[in-house]
Amino acid sequence: MSVSRPRTLADLQRWRRTRARRSWYKRSFRLQVMLLVGLLLAGMLLAQGTYLNHRKAEIISQQMGERALAVAKTVASMPQIINAFAIPDPAFIIQPLAERIRHETGARYVVVGNARSIRYSHPVPERIGKPMVGGDNDQALIHGQFYVSEATGSLGTAIRGKAPIWDEEGNIIGLVSVGFMMDRVAMDVARYNSFGWALVALMICLGFAGAYWLSQHLKKVILGLEPYEIARLAMEKEAILQSIHEGILAVNREGHITLVNQQARRFLNLDDEHVLLGQPIREVVPNSRLLEVLRRGEQEFDQEMWLGDHPVVVNRVPILHEGEIEGAVATFRSRREIVDLSHALTQASRDVDMLRAQAHEFSNKLYTISGLLQLERIEEALALIHQETERAQAQMSFLMRNVADAVLSGTLLGKLTRARELGVSLEIDEQSSLSCPLTPTGQEVMMSVVGNLLDNACHAALNGPTNEPKVRLFFTDLGEQLLIEVEDNGPGVPAQFAESIFQEGFSTKTGKHQGIGLALVARLCRQHGGAVTLEESELGGACFIAVLDRSLCAQPDQQQSQQRYQQRYQQRSQQQFQSSTKNSDHDS
């Protein structure tokens, strides 16, 4: 039969609610755990109770039979019973004695019979003198055995203890049959078993209570989530880990790899994730420093290292649970991509600053020219236009002639415009030169170092004692280093701050987000084989000198060509000096 599909939104909602009611018990982890544990425990207790109660019934029946046999043996060995067989009417002696024993032992009957199974005693006196019923006397009368049997007699089914009676000459002259009725045995078994079943029921209730507590505890441990939710979260986590652009590597407290995503495998040049899982991190990535994080429990951020053939920036953090270190995680991203992105952002920011400064400056110029034209001062307007053009051309020609890197030239041009906008006189020393193009990393470093030093110098010059703020810049790449020198005529740096001025967060300026620029300059210089120092400026303020290793910033081919150019220049200078010496000797 086909199931009708929901046609409207209301039908769909009713269908989903009905489906939810039908399947809630299938999706409830707590209920499933409680039922599973409770039913399993109940089944075990019921099976054990059934076995124990059955065994208890067997033991009670066996004890009743042994009790009947013991009474029968005692009666069969009594001299009064044996001697009574010698008189004409044995029942006269045996019946009272058997009834007294029956009442004292609690037996249903104590029957004494002769060798032909004729009763000499019976709880019902009218049955004395009649044959015994049951057909189980031959073992005692013929074979002389003591035994327990279960048979149906004149009073009903009973457990019987049979014992033969011997005379003084050793002849079997009769037997004793002591019986306990089966209904009484069943009552005794039921009485004992009822207590056992009550204990089983109590244990089942306690088992379900424990199962409920266990389900509650497990639900709390898994943060209240259902198994299907955990499975979905696990799949989502795996998809997220494999799709993010950063590499992730996790280890346990023993230092074995427990997690590695697709990007990390790409950095390590491995395709199979299972090759890495469980491997010691020391063997896979010897320089990961995750073992140190496990040992010290300290976080490390923005650390540079090589992972395979890739330069990466790494963050390392320990995994803590209740104050104990359970493992560590390292996330790393390609430094090349960071450098490219930073370069693009810096370039865009520099272009925006330069355009904004130029727009502001030229708007003022245009207003001035417009005013001169309105006043019909055409010659002064033309002179102002020629002056601005000559100054811009002079700056452009100087930068094109002395700076081989276009990115650095653009940075310096933007800073010149920004300084004019601030009213600061920024001078670039005529002896400054950079004859080797920079690598992308070198461009980023130079832009950061030069930009931050010039920004700080302009700010200091504006707050100086004079009304003519001035900043001077000098840079060169002669030798094996890149040298940048920035000085200003500001108030300078107090001697007590000479060391702490390069610490992150320290600043002599007020306001938020200060104390970053000089700390960044110092860190970049250290990372690229140099340093930054503070001296007193000839202009009266501070002079910052930054030194970088040229081999870490300049392009290798250009660096080698520069070295060859310097060698040829030195050789040519020596030849000219020697030729001039010879000519002077000849003239003399």
C-alpha positions in Angstrom: 0.0 0.0 0.0 1.4 3.3 -1.0 2.0 6.0 1.7 0.5 9.4 0.9 3.0 12.2 0.8 2.4 15.4 2.7 1.0 18.0 0.4 0.9 21.2 2.5 3.2 22.7 5.1 0.8 21.7 7.9 0.7 18.1 6.6 4.5 18.1 6.5 4.7 19.4 10.1 2.2 16.8 11.4 4.1 14.1 9.5 7.4 15.2 11.1 5.9 15.3 14.6 4.5 11.9 14.2 7.8 10.6 12.9 9.6 12.2 15.8 7.2 10.6 18.3 7.7 7.2 16.7 11.5 7.4 16.7 12.3 9.3 19.9 13.0 6.1 21.8 15.3 5.0 19.0 17.3 8.2 19.1 17.4 8.7 22.9 20.8 7.6 24.1 19.9 7.8 27.7 16.8 5.6 27.3 18.7 3.1 25.2 21.5 2.8 27.8 19.1 2.5 30.7 17.0 -0.2 28.9 20.0 -2.1 27.7 21.8 -2.2 31.1 18.5 -2.7 33.0 17.2 -5.5 30.8 20.6 -7.2 30.7 20.9 -7.0 34.5 17.3 -8.2 34.9 17.8 -11.1 32.6 21.0 -12.1 34.5 19.2 -11.8 37.9 16.2 -13.8 36.7 18.3 -16.6 35.3 20.4 -16.7 38.4 17.3 -16.6 40.6 15.6 -19.3 38.7 18.7 -21.6 39.0 19.1 -20.8 42.7 15.5 -21.3 43.5 15.4 -24.6 41.6 18.5 -25.7 43.3 17.0 -24.7 46.6 13.8 -26.7 45.9 16.0 -29.8 45.1 17.9 -29.3 48.4 14.7 -28.9 50.4 13.3 -32.1 48.8 16.5 -33.9 49.4 16.6 -32.8 53.1 13.0 -33.9 53.6 13.8 -37.3 52.1 16.9 -37.6 54.3 14.8 -36.6 57.3 12.2 -39.2 56.5 14.9 -41.9 56.1 16.6 -40.9 59.4 13.2 -41.2 61.2 12.6 -44.6 59.5 16.0 -45.9 60.5 15.5 -44.8 64.1 12.1 -46.5 64.3 13.4 -49.7 62.6 16.1 -50.0 65.2 13.9 -49.4 68.3 13.7 -52.6 70.5 10.1 -52.0 71.3 9.2 -52.2 67.6 11.4 -55.3 67.0 10.0 -57.2 70.1 6.4 -56.3 69.1 6.7 -58.5 66.1 6.9 -61.6 68.5 3.5 -61.0 70.1 0.2 -62.0 68.5 -1.1 -58.4 68.0 2.0 -56.2 67.1 -0.3 -53.2 66.3 -1.2 -52.9 70.0 2.4 -51.9 70.8 3.4 -50.3 67.5 0.5 -48.0 66.7 0.7 -45.8 69.8 4.5 -45.6 69.5 4.4 -44.7 65.8 1.8 -42.0 66.3 3.9 -40.4 69.1 6.9 -40.4 66.8 4.8 -39.0 63.9 3.6 -36.0 66.0 7.1 -35.4 67.4 8.9 -35.4 64.0 6.1 -33.6 62.0 5.8 -36.5 59.4 2.6 -37.1 57.6 2.7 -40.8 58.5 4.9 -43.4 60.2 3.8 -46.8 58.9 5.2 -50.1 60.2 4.5 -53.2 58.2 5.5 -56.9 58.3 7.3 -58.9 55.7 4.1 -59.2 53.7 3.6 -55.3 53.7 0.6 -55.6 56.2 0.3 -52.4 58.2 0.8 -52.5 62.0 0.4 -48.7 62.2 -1.2 -45.9 60.3 -2.6 -42.4 60.9 -6.0 -43.7 60.0 -6.6 -46.6 62.4 -9.2 -48.2 60.1 -6.4 -49.0 57.6 -4.3 -51.0 60.1 -4.1 -54.6 58.9 -4.4 -53.7 55.3 -1.6 -53.9 52.7 0.7 -50.9 52.2 0.2 -49.0 48.9 2.8 -47.7 46.5 4.6 -50.8 45.3 8.1 -49.5 46.4 8.8 -51.9 49.4 10.8 -54.6 47.6 14.2 -52.9 48.0 13.7 -52.9 51.8 12.0 -56.3 52.2 14.0 -58.3 49.7 17.3 -56.6 49.4 17.5 -55.0 52.9 18.3 -51.5 51.6 17.7 -48.0 53.1 16.4 -45.6 50.5 14.2 -42.6 49.7 11.4 -42.8 47.1 8.6 -40.7 45.8 5.3 -42.6 45.4 1.6 -42.2 45.7 0.0 -43.9 48.7 -3.4 -44.0 50.3 -2.9 -40.4 51.6 -1.5 -39.0 48.4 2.0 -38.4 46.8 4.7 -38.2 49.4 8.5 -38.4 49.8 9.1 -41.6 51.7 12.0 -42.9 53.7 12.1 -46.8 53.8 14.1 -48.8 56.3 14.0 -52.7 56.8 13.5 -54.2 60.3 15.8 -57.0 61.3 15.3 -59.4 64.2 18.1 -60.6 66.5 19.0 -63.4 64.0 19.4 -61.0 61.1 16.2 -61.8 59.4 14.0 -59.1 57.7 10.8 -59.2 59.6 9.2 -56.0 58.3 9.8 -52.4 57.3 9.2 -48.8 58.3 7.9 -46.2 55.9 8.0 -42.5 57.0 6.4 -40.0 54.6 6.2 -36.2 54.1 3.5 -35.1 51.7 4.6 -33.4 48.5 2.2 -30.5 49.0 3.9 -29.7 52.3 7.3 -29.9 50.6 5.9 -27.5 47.9 4.8 -25.1 50.5 8.2 -25.1 52.2 9.9 -24.6 48.8 7.5 -21.7 48.0 8.1 -20.1 51.4 11.8 -20.2 50.9 11.6 -19.2 47.2 9.4 -16.2 47.9 12.1 -14.6 49.9 14.6 -15.3 47.1 12.3 -13.9 44.4 11.8 -10.8 46.6 15.6 -10.3 46.7 15.7 -10.7 42.9 13.0 -8.1 42.4 14.8 -5.7 44.7 18.1 -6.2 42.8 16.3 -5.6 39.5 14.9 -2.4 40.8 18.3 -1.3 42.0 19.8 -2.4 38.7 17.4 -0.1 36.8 18.1 2.7 39.2 21.8 2.2 38.6 21.2 2.0 34.8 19.4 5.3 35.0 22.2 6.9 36.9 24.8 5.5 34.5 22.8 6.8 31.5 22.6 10.2 33.2 26.3 10.2 33.9 27.2 9.1 30.3 24.9 11.8 28.9 26.7 14.4 31.0 30.1 13.1 29.9 29.2 13.5 26.3 27.8 17.0 26.9 24.2 16.1 26.5 24.6 15.0 22.9 23.0 12.0 21.2 25.2 9.4 19.4 23.9 10.6 16.0 24.8 14.2 17.0 28.3 13.1 18.1 28.7 11.3 14.7 27.5 14.3 12.9 29.9 16.6 14.8 32.7 14.2 14.2 32.1 14.3 10.5 31.7 18.0 10.5 35.0 18.4 12.5 36.8 16.1 10.1 35.4 18.1 7.1 36.4 21.4 8.7 39.9 20.1 9.6 40.5 18.9 6.1 39.1 22.0 4.4 40.9 24.8 6.4 43.9 26.4 4.8 46.1 26.0 7.9 48.0 22.8 8.7 47.1 21.1 12.0 49.2 18.6 13.9 48.2 17.2 17.3 50.1 14.8 19.7 49.1 13.0 22.9 51.0 13.2 26.2 53.4 10.5 25.0 54.4 12.6 21.9 52.6 10.4 19.3 50.7 12.0 16.5 46.9 11.8 16.9 45.7 14.2 14.3 47.0 15.5 11.0 44.9 17.3 8.4 45.3 17.5 4.6 47.2 20.7 4.6 49.7 19.3 7.1 50.2 16.2 4.9 50.8 18.5 1.9 53.5 20.3 3.9 55.1 17.0 4.8 54.7 15.5 1.3 52.7 12.6 2.5 49.5 11.3 1.0 48.3 8.7 3.5 47.1 10.0 6.9 47.5 6.5 8.5 51.2 6.6 7.9 51.6 9.5 10.4 49.0 8.5 13.0 50.6 6.9 16.0 54.2 7.9 14.9 56.5 9.7 17.4 56.5 13.4 16.5 60.3 13.5 17.0 60.7 11.1 14.0 58.3 12.9 11.7 59.0 16.5 12.5 62.1 16.8 14.6 61.9 20.6 14.9 58.2 20.8 15.9 59.0 21.8 19.5 55.7 20.1 20.6 57.6 18.0 23.1 58.9 21.2 24.8 55.3 22.4 24.9 54.3 19.1 26.5 57.0 19.5 29.1 56.6 23.1 30.0 52.9 23.7 29.2 53.6 27.1 27.7 52.0 28.6 24.6 54.0 29.8 21.6 52.6 32.0 18.9 53.9 33.2 15.5 57.1 31.2 15.5 58.9 30.6 12.3 60.2 27.2 11.2 60.7 25.0 8.2 58.3 22.1 7.7 59.8 20.0 4.9 60.6 22.4 2.1 58.1 25.0 3.3 58.7 28.0 5.5 55.8 28.2 7.9 54.6 30.3 10.9 53.6 28.1 13.8 51.3 28.5 16.8 51.7 25.8 19.6 49.4 25.4 22.5 49.1 22.6 25.1 45.8 20.6 25.6 44.8 20.9 29.3 42.2 18.9 31.2 41.7 19.6 34.8 45.1 21.2 35.1 46.9 18.2 33.5 48.6 18.3 30.1 46.9 15.8 27.8 48.6 16.7 24.6 49.6 19.6 22.3 48.4 21.1 19.0 50.4 23.0 16.4 48.8 25.0 13.7 51.0 26.4 10.9 50.5 28.4 7.7 52.8 29.1 4.8 55.0 32.1 5.4 55.2 32.6 1.7 51.5 33.2 1.5 51.6 35.5 4.5 54.4 37.5 3.0 52.6 37.8 -0.3 49.4 38.8 1.4 51.2 41.3 3.7 53.0 42.7 0.7 49.8 43.2 -1.2 48.1 44.8 1.8 51.1 47.0 2.5 51.2 48.0 -1.2 47.5 48.9 -1.1 47.9 50.8 2.2 50.9 52.7 0.9 49.0 53.6 -2.3 46.0 54.8 -0.4 48.1 56.9 1.9 50.1 58.4 -0.9 46.9 59.2 -2.9 45.2 60.6 0.1 48.2 62.8 0.9 48.6 63.9 -2.7 44.9 64.6 -3.0 45.1 66.8 0.1 48.3 68.6 -1.0 47.2 69.1 -4.6 43.8 70.3 -3.6 45.5 73.1 -1.6 47.7 73.8 -4.6 44.7 74.0 -6.9 42.9 76.3 -4.6 46.0 78.6 -4.5 46.3 78.5 -8.3 42.6 79.2 -8.7 42.9 82.2 -6.4 45.9 83.6 -8.3 44.0 83.2 -11.6 41.0 84.9 -10.2 43.3 87.8 -9.1 44.8 87.8 -12.7 48.2 87.0 -11.2 49.0 84.6 -14.1 52.8 84.8 -13.8 52.7 83.8 -10.1 50.4 80.9 -10.9 52.7 79.7 -13.7 55.7 80.0 -11.3 53.9 77.9 -8.7 53.0 75.3 -11.2 56.6 75.1 -12.5 57.9 75.0 -8.9 55.7 72.0 -8.0 56.6 70.2 -11.2 60.3 70.7 -10.8 60.2 69.5 -7.2 58.2 66.3 -8.1 60.5 65.6 -11.0 63.6 66.1 -8.8 62.2 63.6 -6.2 61.3 61.1 -8.9 64.6 61.3 -10.7 66.5 61.0 -7.4 64.6 57.9 -6.4 64.9 56.3 -9.9 68.6 57.0 -10.0 69.6 55.9 -6.4 67.0 53.2 -5.5 66.9 50.0 -7.6 63.8 48.6 -5.9 60.5 50.1 -7.2 58.5 49.1 -4.1 60.9 50.9 -1.8 60.9 53.9 -4.1 57.1 54.0 -3.9 57.2 53.8 -0.1 59.7 56.7 0.1 57.7 58.8 -2.3 54.5 58.2 -0.2 56.4 59.2 3.0 57.7 62.4 1.3 54.2 63.4 0.4 52.9 62.4 3.9 55.6 64.5 5.6 54.7 67.6 3.5 51.1 67.1 4.5 52.1 67.1 8.2 54.4 70.1 7.7 57.6 68.2 8.3 60.7 68.7 6.2 61.8 65.2 5.2 65.3 65.1 3.6 66.9 62.2 1.9 70.7 62.3 2.1 72.2 62.7 -1.4 74.7 59.9 -0.6 71.8 57.4 -0.1 71.6 54.5 -2.5 70.2 51.0 -2.9 71.6 49.3 -5.9 70.2 45.8 -5.4 66.5 44.9 -5.9 65.0 43.2 -2.9 63.2 39.9 -2.5 59.5 40.0 -1.5 60.6 39.3 2.1 63.2 42.1 1.9 60.6 44.5 0.5 58.3 43.8 3.4 61.1 44.2 5.9 62.4 47.4 4.4 58.9 48.9 4.1 58.2 48.1 7.8 61.6 49.3 9.1 61.7 52.5 7.0 58.0 53.3 7.4 58.0 52.9 11.2 61.2 54.8 11.8 60.0 57.7 9.6 56.5 57.8 11.2 58.1 57.9 14.7 60.6 60.6 13.6 57.9 62.8 12.1 55.8 62.5 15.2 58.8 63.4 17.4 59.8 66.3 15.2 56.3 67.8 15.4 56.5 67.7 19.2 60.1 69.1 19.3 61.2 72.4 20.7 61.5 74.2 17.3 58.8 75.4 14.9 60.6 73.8 11.9 60.2 70.0 12.3 62.9 68.2 10.3 63.7 64.6 9.6 66.7 63.2 7.7 67.0 59.8 6.1 70.1 58.0 5.0 70.3 54.4 3.6 73.0 52.4 1.8 73.7 48.8 0.8 77.5 49.0 0.4 79.3 46.1 2.0 77.5 43.1 3.4 74.7 45.0 5.2 71.8 47.3 4.6 72.0 50.4 6.7 69.1 52.7 7.5 69.6 55.9 9.5 66.7 58.1 10.6 67.2 61.2 12.7 65.0 64.1 13.8 65.1 67.4 15.7 62.5 66.3 18.2 62.8 66.2 22.0 64.9 62.9 21.8 64.6 59.9 24.0 65.5 60.1 27.8 68.5 58.0 28.8 66.5 55.9 31.2 64.3 54.8 28.3 67.1 53.9 25.9 66.7 50.1 26.5 63.0 49.8 27.1 62.1 51.9 24.0 62.4 48.7 21.9 60.1 46.6 24.1 56.6 45.9 22.9 53.9 47.9 24.6 56.3 50.7 25.8 55.9 54.1 24.3 56.5 57.7 25.3 53.4 58.6 23.3 49.9 58.7 24.8 46.9 56.9 23.5 45.9 53.4 22.6 47.7 51.0 20.2 51.2 52.5 21.0 54.5 50.8 21.6 54.4 48.6 18.5 56.4 50.2 15.8 59.9 50.2 17.4 59.4 46.7 18.8 58.5 45.5 15.3 61.6 47.2 13.9 63.8 45.6 16.5 62.3 42.1 16.0 62.6 42.3 12.2 66.3 43.4 12.5 67.1 40.5 14.8 65.3 38.0 12.5 67.3 39.3 9.5 70.8 39.2 11.0 71.0 42.8 12.3 70.0 45.1 15.1 68.7 48.6 15.7 70.4 51.1 18.0 69.7 54.6 19.4 72.1 57.5 19.2 71.9 61.3 19.6 71.1 63.1 16.4 73.1 66.0 15.0 69.7 67.7 14.6 69.2 67.7 18.3 66.7 64.8 18.6 67.0 61.0 18.3 68.9 59.0 15.7 67.9 55.4 15.0 70.3 53.2 13.1 68.9 49.9 11.7 71.2 47.3 10.2 70.1 44.3 8.1 71.9 41.4 6.6 71.8 42.1 2.8 72.0 38.4 1.9 68.6 37.8 3.7 66.9 40.8 1.9 68.5 41.3 -1.5 67.9 39.1 -4.5 70.9 36.6 -4.9 71.6 37.3 -8.6 71.5 41.1 -8.1 73.7 40.7 -4.9 76.3 38.8 -6.9 76.2 41.3 -9.7 76.6 44.1 -7.2 79.7 42.4 -5.7 81.2 41.9 -9.2 80.5 45.6 -10.0 82.2 46.6 -6.8 85.2 44.4 -7.5 85.5 45.8 -11.1 85.1 49.3 -9.7 87.9 48.7 -7.2 90.1 47.2 -9.9 89.5 50.1 -12.2 90.3 52.6 -9.3 93.5 50.8 -8.6 94.5 50.8 -12.3 93.7 54.6 -12.5 95.7 55.2 -9.4 98.6 53.2 -10.7 98.5 55.0 -14.1 98.3 58.4 -12.5 101.3 57.4 -10.3 103.3 56.4 -13.3 102.4 59.6 -15.1 103.4 61.7 -12.1 106.8 59.9 -11.9 107.3 60.4 -15.7 106.6 64.1 -15.4 109.0 64.4 -12.4 
